[in-house]
Amino acid sequence: MSSSDWSEGVHRAFARTGIGLVAHVPDAGLTPLLARCTADPAIRVVGLCDEREGPALLAGAWLGGLRGLLACQSSGIGNLVNMLGVSAVGRFPLAMLVTMRGEWGEQNPWQVPMGQAVPAVLGAMGVRLFSLERAEDAEAVLDGALGLAFGSEQMVAVLIRQRLLGAKRFVPAGATAS
């Protein structure tokens, strides 16, 4: 299975778990998964202006009987932290899929600080962390994470590691791409 096939396993886990809503902030790393979800009539895909909208939207979906998931890039976790209280205090499940930056092969220095802080920040907020590093593990990792989120009304995040997604090339302003 190639690294680009991770979205297939994730989508199968969504179907098995009954994910009916994927709220996301646009991110190139999520493109293959969002395309699969958009093509699936059982899943509604909603673009967000900011990650902070996700927990409230997903709490409302849960109260209405719909299971949902927030998908975003690691740089957006800093925007989201205060809103994790909605899920923590209300005991609403919150499932997140986070494409990581600031790790293996990162060339953009602006991505490193938040990318490195994500596990500690989410852990401090009580989010249970799962790591996805190999495409062939996608389905099993998502099954475990989503089972915990919805079976025990927990906050969980699956961190899709940069080694799986591939590093993006960064050309600083004023530099010439070679």
C-alpha positions as CSV (number, residue, x, y, z in Angstrom):
1,M,0.0,0.0,0.0
2,S,1.4,3.4,-1.0
3,S,1.6,6.4,1.4
4,S,-1.1,8.1,-0.7
5,D,-3.5,5.2,0.0
6,W,-3.9,6.1,3.7
7,S,-7.2,7.9,2.9
8,E,-8.8,4.6,1.7
9,G,-8.3,2.9,5.1
10,V,-9.5,6.0,7.0
11,H,-12.6,6.3,4.8
12,R,-13.4,2.6,5.4
13,A,-13.1,3.2,9.2
14,F,-15.4,6.2,8.8
15,A,-18.0,4.1,7.1
16,R,-17.8,1.3,9.7
17,T,-18.0,3.8,12.6
18,G,-20.9,5.7,11.1
19,I,-19.1,9.1,10.6
20,G,-21.7,11.2,8.9
21,L,-20.0,14.6,9.1
22,V,-16.5,15.7,8.4
23,A,-15.8,19.3,9.4
24,H,-12.4,20.6,8.1
25,V,-10.2,23.5,7.6
26,P,-8.6,23.2,4.1
27,D,-5.3,21.5,4.1
28,A,-3.4,19.9,1.1
29,G,-2.6,16.9,3.2
30,L,-6.3,16.1,3.6
31,T,-7.1,16.4,-0.1
32,P,-7.4,12.6,-0.9
33,L,-9.5,12.0,2.2
34,L,-11.8,14.9,1.6
35,A,-12.3,13.8,-2.0
36,R,-13.4,10.4,-0.8
37,C,-15.7,11.8,1.8
38,T,-17.2,14.3,-0.6
39,A,-18.0,11.5,-3.1
40,D,-19.7,9.5,-0.3
41,P,-23.4,10.3,0.0
42,A,-23.4,9.1,3.6
43,I,-20.9,11.8,4.7
44,R,-21.5,15.5,4.7
45,V,-18.3,17.6,4.3
46,V,-18.4,21.1,5.8
47,G,-15.6,23.6,5.4
48,L,-14.8,25.7,8.4
49,C,-13.4,29.2,8.5
50,D,-11.4,28.4,11.7
51,E,-10.7,25.3,13.7
52,R,-12.5,26.8,16.7
53,E,-15.8,26.2,14.9
54,G,-15.3,22.4,14.9
55,P,-16.0,21.4,18.5
56,A,-19.2,23.3,18.7
57,L,-20.4,22.0,15.4
58,L,-19.6,18.5,16.3
59,A,-21.2,18.8,19.7
60,G,-24.4,19.9,18.0
61,A,-24.2,17.1,15.5
62,W,-23.7,14.6,18.4
63,L,-26.8,16.0,20.2
64,G,-28.7,15.5,16.9
65,G,-27.6,11.9,16.6
66,L,-24.8,12.3,14.1
67,R,-21.2,11.3,14.5
68,G,-18.7,13.7,13.2
69,L,-14.9,14.4,13.0
70,L,-12.8,17.5,12.8
71,A,-9.9,17.4,10.3
72,C,-7.2,20.0,10.3
73,Q,-3.5,20.7,10.1
74,S,-1.2,20.8,13.2
75,S,-0.8,24.6,12.9
76,G,-4.5,25.0,13.6
77,I,-4.4,23.2,17.0
78,G,-3.2,26.5,18.5
79,N,-6.5,28.1,17.4
80,L,-8.6,25.3,18.8
81,V,-7.3,24.8,22.4
82,N,-9.9,26.9,24.3
83,M,-12.8,25.3,22.4
84,L,-11.7,21.8,23.6
85,G,-13.5,22.8,26.8
86,V,-16.9,22.3,25.0
87,S,-16.2,18.6,24.7
88,A,-14.3,18.2,28.0
89,V,-16.9,19.9,30.2
90,G,-20.0,18.7,28.1
91,R,-18.6,15.1,27.8
92,F,-19.2,15.2,24.1
93,P,-17.0,12.9,22.0
94,L,-14.6,14.7,19.8
95,A,-12.7,12.9,17.1
96,M,-9.9,14.8,15.3
97,L,-7.7,13.9,12.4
98,V,-4.6,16.2,12.4
99,T,-2.1,16.3,9.6
100,M,1.3,17.0,11.1
101,R,3.9,19.6,10.1
102,G,7.2,20.5,11.8
103,E,8.4,16.9,11.8
104,W,10.4,14.7,9.4
105,G,11.7,16.7,6.4
106,E,10.0,20.0,7.3
107,Q,11.5,22.9,5.4
108,N,9.2,25.7,6.6
109,P,10.5,27.0,9.9
110,W,7.2,28.6,10.7
111,Q,5.6,25.1,10.9
112,V,8.1,23.7,13.5
113,P,7.1,25.3,16.8
114,M,3.4,24.3,16.7
115,G,4.1,21.0,15.0
116,Q,6.4,20.1,17.9
117,A,3.9,21.3,20.5
118,V,0.8,19.5,19.3
119,P,1.2,16.3,21.3
120,A,1.9,18.1,24.5
121,V,-0.8,20.7,24.0
122,L,-3.5,18.1,23.2
123,G,-2.3,15.8,26.0
124,A,-2.6,18.7,28.5
125,M,-6.2,19.2,27.4
126,G,-7.1,15.5,28.0
127,V,-7.1,14.4,24.4
128,R,-6.1,10.8,23.8
129,L,-3.5,10.6,21.1
130,F,-3.1,8.0,18.3
131,S,-0.3,8.1,15.7
132,L,-0.6,7.2,12.0
133,E,2.8,6.6,10.4
134,R,2.1,3.8,7.9
135,A,-0.7,3.7,5.3
136,E,-1.3,0.0,6.0
137,D,-2.2,0.9,9.6
138,A,-4.8,3.6,8.8
139,E,-7.9,1.5,9.1
140,A,-6.9,-0.2,12.4
141,V,-5.7,3.1,14.0
142,L,-8.9,4.9,13.0
143,D,-11.0,2.0,14.3
144,G,-9.3,2.2,17.7
145,A,-9.5,5.9,17.9
146,L,-13.1,6.3,16.8
147,G,-14.2,3.4,19.0
148,L,-12.7,5.1,22.0
149,A,-14.2,8.5,21.0
150,F,-17.7,7.4,20.5
151,G,-17.8,4.4,22.8
152,S,-16.5,6.2,25.8
153,E,-17.4,9.9,24.9
154,Q,-13.7,10.9,24.9
155,M,-11.6,13.4,23.0
156,V,-9.2,11.7,20.6
157,A,-6.8,12.9,17.9
158,V,-5.1,10.8,15.3
159,L,-1.9,12.5,14.3
160,I,-1.1,11.7,10.7
161,R,2.7,12.0,10.7
162,Q,4.6,14.0,8.2
163,R,6.7,11.0,7.1
164,L,3.4,9.4,5.8
165,L,2.2,12.6,4.1
166,G,5.6,13.7,2.8
167,A,7.4,16.9,3.4
168,K,6.4,20.0,1.5
169,R,9.0,22.1,-0.2
170,F,9.4,25.6,1.2
171,V,11.0,28.5,-0.7
172,P,11.5,31.6,1.5
173,A,10.4,34.9,0.2
174,G,13.0,36.4,-2.1
175,A,14.7,33.1,-2.7
176,T,14.8,31.4,-6.1
177,A,13.3,27.9,-6.4
178,S,15.9,25.5,-7.9
